[in-house]
Amino acid sequence: HLPPSALPFGVDVRVFAGKGFGLGVQVTMDVAPTKLIGSVGEHGWSGYASTHYWVDPQEQLIGLIMPQMANNRTQMIKDFQALAYQALVD
């Protein structure tokens, strides 16, 4: 994983609380600081147009959302991910 000092473009590490970075993906290292439902080892990436995917090997879950909206839709992505995990309980 990359140390925070190696993140490009002066990325604020507080934005990625609980996450680490590997080769091409962000990896959940500690779930609590993310303030999201998930598992340690979950990995994925977000794109410019609010696209996002994640893979959770522990839950055998893959999520993909591609809204194609250039403005920040972070809450929509968080809601989508929360709903996907809640569906596992039903």
Chimera marker file (.cmm) of the C-alpha trace (Angstrom):
<marker_set name="trace">
<marker id="1" x="0.000" y="0.000" z="0.000" r="1" g="1" b="0" radius="0.5"/>
<marker id="2" x="1.000" y="3.576" z="-0.528" r="1" g="1" b="0" radius="0.5"/>
<marker id="3" x="1.736" y="5.686" z="2.545" r="1" g="1" b="0" radius="0.5"/>
<marker id="4" x="-0.295" y="8.934" z="2.845" r="1" g="1" b="0" radius="0.5"/>
<marker id="5" x="2.811" y="10.941" z="1.925" r="1" g="1" b="0" radius="0.5"/>
<marker id="6" x="2.855" y="9.255" z="-1.498" r="1" g="1" b="0" radius="0.5"/>
<marker id="7" x="-0.711" y="10.206" z="-2.464" r="1" g="1" b="0" radius="0.5"/>
<marker id="8" x="-0.821" y="12.416" z="-5.566" r="1" g="1" b="0" radius="0.5"/>
<marker id="9" x="-2.080" y="15.967" z="-5.987" r="1" g="1" b="0" radius="0.5"/>
<marker id="10" x="-2.007" y="16.838" z="-2.279" r="1" g="1" b="0" radius="0.5"/>
<marker id="11" x="-4.948" y="14.535" z="-1.531" r="1" g="1" b="0" radius="0.5"/>
<marker id="12" x="-6.313" y="15.201" z="1.956" r="1" g="1" b="0" radius="0.5"/>
<marker id="13" x="-6.041" y="11.849" z="3.778" r="1" g="1" b="0" radius="0.5"/>
<marker id="14" x="-8.992" y="12.787" z="6.018" r="1" g="1" b="0" radius="0.5"/>
<marker id="15" x="-11.243" y="12.323" z="2.991" r="1" g="1" b="0" radius="0.5"/>
<marker id="16" x="-10.110" y="8.701" z="2.871" r="1" g="1" b="0" radius="0.5"/>
<marker id="17" x="-10.295" y="7.896" z="6.591" r="1" g="1" b="0" radius="0.5"/>
<marker id="18" x="-9.915" y="4.172" z="7.178" r="1" g="1" b="0" radius="0.5"/>
<marker id="19" x="-8.746" y="3.567" z="3.609" r="1" g="1" b="0" radius="0.5"/>
<marker id="20" x="-5.391" y="2.632" z="2.162" r="1" g="1" b="0" radius="0.5"/>
<marker id="21" x="-4.270" y="2.640" z="-1.442" r="1" g="1" b="0" radius="0.5"/>
<marker id="22" x="-2.961" y="-0.278" z="-3.430" r="1" g="1" b="0" radius="0.5"/>
<marker id="23" x="-2.240" y="-0.748" z="-7.102" r="1" g="1" b="0" radius="0.5"/>
<marker id="24" x="-5.160" y="1.026" z="-8.724" r="1" g="1" b="0" radius="0.5"/>
<marker id="25" x="-7.713" y="0.733" z="-5.917" r="1" g="1" b="0" radius="0.5"/>
<marker id="26" x="-8.577" y="2.047" z="-2.469" r="1" g="1" b="0" radius="0.5"/>
<marker id="27" x="-8.733" y="-0.626" z="0.223" r="1" g="1" b="0" radius="0.5"/>
<marker id="28" x="-10.685" y="-0.487" z="3.479" r="1" g="1" b="0" radius="0.5"/>
<marker id="29" x="-8.178" y="-0.965" z="6.280" r="1" g="1" b="0" radius="0.5"/>
<marker id="30" x="-10.492" y="-0.004" z="9.176" r="1" g="1" b="0" radius="0.5"/>
<marker id="31" x="-14.286" y="0.179" z="8.748" r="1" g="1" b="0" radius="0.5"/>
<marker id="32" x="-15.168" y="2.490" z="11.683" r="1" g="1" b="0" radius="0.5"/>
<marker id="33" x="-13.469" y="5.690" z="10.386" r="1" g="1" b="0" radius="0.5"/>
<marker id="34" x="-15.147" y="5.329" z="6.972" r="1" g="1" b="0" radius="0.5"/>
<marker id="35" x="-18.591" y="5.800" z="8.569" r="1" g="1" b="0" radius="0.5"/>
<marker id="36" x="-19.952" y="3.357" z="5.987" r="1" g="1" b="0" radius="0.5"/>
<marker id="37" x="-21.191" y="-0.206" z="6.056" r="1" g="1" b="0" radius="0.5"/>
<marker id="38" x="-18.478" y="-2.524" z="4.753" r="1" g="1" b="0" radius="0.5"/>
<marker id="39" x="-15.697" y="-4.960" z="5.559" r="1" g="1" b="0" radius="0.5"/>
<marker id="40" x="-11.960" y="-4.845" z="6.007" r="1" g="1" b="0" radius="0.5"/>
<marker id="41" x="-10.409" y="-5.752" z="2.659" r="1" g="1" b="0" radius="0.5"/>
<marker id="42" x="-13.206" y="-4.206" z="0.606" r="1" g="1" b="0" radius="0.5"/>
<marker id="43" x="-11.695" y="-2.457" z="-2.390" r="1" g="1" b="0" radius="0.5"/>
<marker id="44" x="-12.835" y="-0.271" z="-5.265" r="1" g="1" b="0" radius="0.5"/>
<marker id="45" x="-12.544" y="3.092" z="-6.956" r="1" g="1" b="0" radius="0.5"/>
<marker id="46" x="-14.551" y="6.199" z="-7.803" r="1" g="1" b="0" radius="0.5"/>
<marker id="47" x="-14.410" y="8.089" z="-11.083" r="1" g="1" b="0" radius="0.5"/>
<marker id="48" x="-14.858" y="11.698" z="-12.135" r="1" g="1" b="0" radius="0.5"/>
<marker id="49" x="-18.477" y="11.376" z="-13.306" r="1" g="1" b="0" radius="0.5"/>
<marker id="50" x="-19.617" y="10.028" z="-9.913" r="1" g="1" b="0" radius="0.5"/>
<marker id="51" x="-19.048" y="6.466" z="-11.064" r="1" g="1" b="0" radius="0.5"/>
<marker id="52" x="-18.090" y="4.031" z="-8.328" r="1" g="1" b="0" radius="0.5"/>
<marker id="53" x="-17.489" y="0.344" z="-7.824" r="1" g="1" b="0" radius="0.5"/>
<marker id="54" x="-16.518" y="-1.772" z="-4.872" r="1" g="1" b="0" radius="0.5"/>
<marker id="55" x="-15.777" y="-5.420" z="-4.216" r="1" g="1" b="0" radius="0.5"/>
<marker id="56" x="-16.298" y="-6.945" z="-0.770" r="1" g="1" b="0" radius="0.5"/>
<marker id="57" x="-14.748" y="-10.434" z="-0.754" r="1" g="1" b="0" radius="0.5"/>
<marker id="58" x="-15.953" y="-11.133" z="2.797" r="1" g="1" b="0" radius="0.5"/>
<marker id="59" x="-19.625" y="-10.576" z="1.870" r="1" g="1" b="0" radius="0.5"/>
<marker id="60" x="-19.198" y="-11.904" z="-1.689" r="1" g="1" b="0" radius="0.5"/>
<marker id="61" x="-20.627" y="-8.611" z="-2.947" r="1" g="1" b="0" radius="0.5"/>
<marker id="62" x="-19.833" y="-6.407" z="-5.924" r="1" g="1" b="0" radius="0.5"/>
<marker id="63" x="-21.435" y="-2.989" z="-6.392" r="1" g="1" b="0" radius="0.5"/>
<marker id="64" x="-21.342" y="-0.759" z="-9.454" r="1" g="1" b="0" radius="0.5"/>
<marker id="65" x="-23.020" y="2.606" z="-10.009" r="1" g="1" b="0" radius="0.5"/>
<marker id="66" x="-22.501" y="4.788" z="-13.095" r="1" g="1" b="0" radius="0.5"/>
<marker id="67" x="-24.687" y="7.921" z="-12.913" r="1" g="1" b="0" radius="0.5"/>
<marker id="68" x="-22.503" y="10.024" z="-15.295" r="1" g="1" b="0" radius="0.5"/>
<marker id="69" x="-22.895" y="13.268" z="-13.336" r="1" g="1" b="0" radius="0.5"/>
<marker id="70" x="-19.837" y="15.497" z="-13.219" r="1" g="1" b="0" radius="0.5"/>
<marker id="71" x="-20.879" y="17.256" z="-10.043" r="1" g="1" b="0" radius="0.5"/>
<marker id="72" x="-20.157" y="15.507" z="-6.770" r="1" g="1" b="0" radius="0.5"/>
<marker id="73" x="-22.785" y="12.873" z="-5.929" r="1" g="1" b="0" radius="0.5"/>
<marker id="74" x="-20.995" y="11.398" z="-2.914" r="1" g="1" b="0" radius="0.5"/>
<marker id="75" x="-24.194" y="11.035" z="-0.873" r="1" g="1" b="0" radius="0.5"/>
<marker id="76" x="-25.890" y="9.100" z="-3.678" r="1" g="1" b="0" radius="0.5"/>
<marker id="77" x="-22.957" y="6.659" z="-3.757" r="1" g="1" b="0" radius="0.5"/>
<marker id="78" x="-23.033" y="6.248" z="0.043" r="1" g="1" b="0" radius="0.5"/>
<marker id="79" x="-26.800" y="5.636" z="-0.038" r="1" g="1" b="0" radius="0.5"/>
<marker id="80" x="-26.449" y="3.078" z="-2.842" r="1" g="1" b="0" radius="0.5"/>
<marker id="81" x="-23.761" y="1.197" z="-0.943" r="1" g="1" b="0" radius="0.5"/>
<marker id="82" x="-25.773" y="1.246" z="2.300" r="1" g="1" b="0" radius="0.5"/>
<marker id="83" x="-28.883" y="-0.082" z="0.502" r="1" g="1" b="0" radius="0.5"/>
<marker id="84" x="-26.857" y="-2.884" z="-1.091" r="1" g="1" b="0" radius="0.5"/>
<marker id="85" x="-25.577" y="-4.053" z="2.299" r="1" g="1" b="0" radius="0.5"/>
<marker id="86" x="-29.024" y="-3.718" z="3.882" r="1" g="1" b="0" radius="0.5"/>
<marker id="87" x="-30.436" y="-5.968" z="1.150" r="1" g="1" b="0" radius="0.5"/>
<marker id="88" x="-28.119" y="-8.756" z="2.358" r="1" g="1" b="0" radius="0.5"/>
<marker id="89" x="-30.053" y="-8.902" z="5.634" r="1" g="1" b="0" radius="0.5"/>
<marker id="90" x="-33.488" y="-9.279" z="4.045" r="1" g="1" b="0" radius="0.5"/>
<link id1="1" id2="2" r="1" g="1" b="0" radius="0.2"/>
<link id1="2" id2="3" r="1" g="1" b="0" radius="0.2"/>
<link id1="3" id2="4" r="1" g="1" b="0" radius="0.2"/>
<link id1="4" id2="5" r="1" g="1" b="0" radius="0.2"/>
<link id1="5" id2="6" r="1" g="1" b="0" radius="0.2"/>
<link id1="6" id2="7" r="1" g="1" b="0" radius="0.2"/>
<link id1="7" id2="8" r="1" g="1" b="0" radius="0.2"/>
<link id1="8" id2="9" r="1" g="1" b="0" radius="0.2"/>
<link id1="9" id2="10" r="1" g="1" b="0" radius="0.2"/>
<link id1="10" id2="11" r="1" g="1" b="0" radius="0.2"/>
<link id1="11" id2="12" r="1" g="1" b="0" radius="0.2"/>
<link id1="12" id2="13" r="1" g="1" b="0" radius="0.2"/>
<link id1="13" id2="14" r="1" g="1" b="0" radius="0.2"/>
<link id1="14" id2="15" r="1" g="1" b="0" radius="0.2"/>
<link id1="15" id2="16" r="1" g="1" b="0" radius="0.2"/>
<link id1="16" id2="17" r="1" g="1" b="0" radius="0.2"/>
<link id1="17" id2="18" r="1" g="1" b="0" radius="0.2"/>
<link id1="18" id2="19" r="1" g="1" b="0" radius="0.2"/>
<link id1="19" id2="20" r="1" g="1" b="0" radius="0.2"/>
<link id1="20" id2="21" r="1" g="1" b="0" radius="0.2"/>
<link id1="21" id2="22" r="1" g="1" b="0" radius="0.2"/>
<link id1="22" id2="23" r="1" g="1" b="0" radius="0.2"/>
<link id1="23" id2="24" r="1" g="1" b="0" radius="0.2"/>
<link id1="24" id2="25" r="1" g="1" b="0" radius="0.2"/>
<link id1="25" id2="26" r="1" g="1" b="0" radius="0.2"/>
<link id1="26" id2="27" r="1" g="1" b="0" radius="0.2"/>
<link id1="27" id2="28" r="1" g="1" b="0" radius="0.2"/>
<link id1="28" id2="29" r="1" g="1" b="0" radius="0.2"/>
<link id1="29" id2="30" r="1" g="1" b="0" radius="0.2"/>
<link id1="30" id2="31" r="1" g="1" b="0" radius="0.2"/>
<link id1="31" id2="32" r="1" g="1" b="0" radius="0.2"/>
<link id1="32" id2="33" r="1" g="1" b="0" radius="0.2"/>
<link id1="33" id2="34" r="1" g="1" b="0" radius="0.2"/>
<link id1="34" id2="35" r="1" g="1" b="0" radius="0.2"/>
<link id1="35" id2="36" r="1" g="1" b="0" radius="0.2"/>
<link id1="36" id2="37" r="1" g="1" b="0" radius="0.2"/>
<link id1="37" id2="38" r="1" g="1" b="0" radius="0.2"/>
<link id1="38" id2="39" r="1" g="1" b="0" radius="0.2"/>
<link id1="39" id2="40" r="1" g="1" b="0" radius="0.2"/>
<link id1="40" id2="41" r="1" g="1" b="0" radius="0.2"/>
<link id1="41" id2="42" r="1" g="1" b="0" radius="0.2"/>
<link id1="42" id2="43" r="1" g="1" b="0" radius="0.2"/>
<link id1="43" id2="44" r="1" g="1" b="0" radius="0.2"/>
<link id1="44" id2="45" r="1" g="1" b="0" radius="0.2"/>
<link id1="45" id2="46" r="1" g="1" b="0" radius="0.2"/>
<link id1="46" id2="47" r="1" g="1" b="0" radius="0.2"/>
<link id1="47" id2="48" r="1" g="1" b="0" radius="0.2"/>
<link id1="48" id2="49" r="1" g="1" b="0" radius="0.2"/>
<link id1="49" id2="50" r="1" g="1" b="0" radius="0.2"/>
<link id1="50" id2="51" r="1" g="1" b="0" radius="0.2"/>
<link id1="51" id2="52" r="1" g="1" b="0" radius="0.2"/>
<link id1="52" id2="53" r="1" g="1" b="0" radius="0.2"/>
<link id1="53" id2="54" r="1" g="1" b="0" radius="0.2"/>
<link id1="54" id2="55" r="1" g="1" b="0" radius="0.2"/>
<link id1="55" id2="56" r="1" g="1" b="0" radius="0.2"/>
<link id1="56" id2="57" r="1" g="1" b="0" radius="0.2"/>
<link id1="57" id2="58" r="1" g="1" b="0" radius="0.2"/>
<link id1="58" id2="59" r="1" g="1" b="0" radius="0.2"/>
<link id1="59" id2="60" r="1" g="1" b="0" radius="0.2"/>
<link id1="60" id2="61" r="1" g="1" b="0" radius="0.2"/>
<link id1="61" id2="62" r="1" g="1" b="0" radius="0.2"/>
<link id1="62" id2="63" r="1" g="1" b="0" radius="0.2"/>
<link id1="63" id2="64" r="1" g="1" b="0" radius="0.2"/>
<link id1="64" id2="65" r="1" g="1" b="0" radius="0.2"/>
<link id1="65" id2="66" r="1" g="1" b="0" radius="0.2"/>
<link id1="66" id2="67" r="1" g="1" b="0" radius="0.2"/>
<link id1="67" id2="68" r="1" g="1" b="0" radius="0.2"/>
<link id1="68" id2="69" r="1" g="1" b="0" radius="0.2"/>
<link id1="69" id2="70" r="1" g="1" b="0" radius="0.2"/>
<link id1="70" id2="71" r="1" g="1" b="0" radius="0.2"/>
<link id1="71" id2="72" r="1" g="1" b="0" radius="0.2"/>
<link id1="72" id2="73" r="1" g="1" b="0" radius="0.2"/>
<link id1="73" id2="74" r="1" g="1" b="0" radius="0.2"/>
<link id1="74" id2="75" r="1" g="1" b="0" radius="0.2"/>
<link id1="75" id2="76" r="1" g="1" b="0" radius="0.2"/>
<link id1="76" id2="77" r="1" g="1" b="0" radius="0.2"/>
<link id1="77" id2="78" r="1" g="1" b="0" radius="0.2"/>
<link id1="78" id2="79" r="1" g="1" b="0" radius="0.2"/>
<link id1="79" id2="80" r="1" g="1" b="0" radius="0.2"/>
<link id1="80" id2="81" r="1" g="1" b="0" radius="0.2"/>
<link id1="81" id2="82" r="1" g="1" b="0" radius="0.2"/>
<link id1="82" id2="83" r="1" g="1" b="0" radius="0.2"/>
<link id1="83" id2="84" r="1" g="1" b="0" radius="0.2"/>
<link id1="84" id2="85" r="1" g="1" b="0" radius="0.2"/>
<link id1="85" id2="86" r="1" g="1" b="0" radius="0.2"/>
<link id1="86" id2="87" r="1" g="1" b="0" radius="0.2"/>
<link id1="87" id2="88" r="1" g="1" b="0" radius="0.2"/>
<link id1="88" id2="89" r="1" g="1" b="0" radius="0.2"/>
<link id1="89" id2="90" r="1" g="1" b="0" radius="0.2"/>
</marker_set>
